[in-house]
């Protein structure tokens, strides 16, 4: 988890990403997954972080408004999604977990990236 590099380029890419950033000398695709949450535009602040994950096609970066804490969870603690929220976005959600007094949704960022890659048309625009 890093501070969002100040020189990241906010441009559509052929991979469906929202931009590109250089991290440790490597250019990585950056995704701003707001449509997963509340579809609000990204506002970069001092709390904005870039979460870098390794994927099958190389590292990917995901912009987060901030990070409250980092926790290690066991797969056996993840519960299925309640049917009331298992709708269109359930393709990105792996389940829920209760951690102390919080209920957390587990996002499948690989599924999200695959969806974004499928949405890209020949002009590089992400289709709704």
PyMOL commands that set and color helices and strands:
alter all, ss='L'
color gray80, all
select helices_A, chain A and resi 34-36+75-77+88-91+109-119
alter helices_A, ss='H'
color red, helices_A
select strands_A, chain A and resi 2-3+19-23+26-31+49-55+58-64+93-99+102-107
alter strands_A, ss='S'
color yellow, strands_A
deselect
rebuild
show_as cartoon
